[in-house]
Amino acid sequence: MLDDDRCPCGSGDTFGACCGPLLRGDRPAPTAEALMRSRYTAFAVGDAAYLRATWHPRTRPSSLELDDDQRWRRLVVLATHAGGPFDDGGEVEFVAQYVQAATGERGRLHEVSRFVREGGRWFYVDGDVGA
């Protein structure tokens, strides 16, 4: 993905002004929502290493394989609770839409994700998948 491309997270910014610097490790996410958006972008571009690096060690899986056939198409943030630059925890509720490239089948993931901030960095802990 090029820095001038629109960021997959739906912020309206370019990749280079939004999630790109986070995925490259140039700067950490300032909020839980920013981390969640960057993690969505990592799914969209197939960056499993970033997903593992931003997953809290206590809940991080030993390995992570992404579905190459799944194309993430849209992210809508529904709500946030805490997760600001001075908080130690937060939640982000979102809906992410995808399509299976081979079949054209569409799907959605509705989740309330939990995040913690440790050592000045946000980490994904876990989430509750909804309807």
Buried (B, 14 or more C-beta within 10 A) or exposed (E): BEEEEEBBBBBEEBBBEBBBBBBEEEEBBBBBBBBBBBBBBBBBBBBEEBBBBBBBEEEBEEEEEEEEEBBBBBBEBEEBEBBEEEBEBBBBBBBBBBBEEEEEEEEEBBBBBBBBBEEEEBBBBEBEEEE
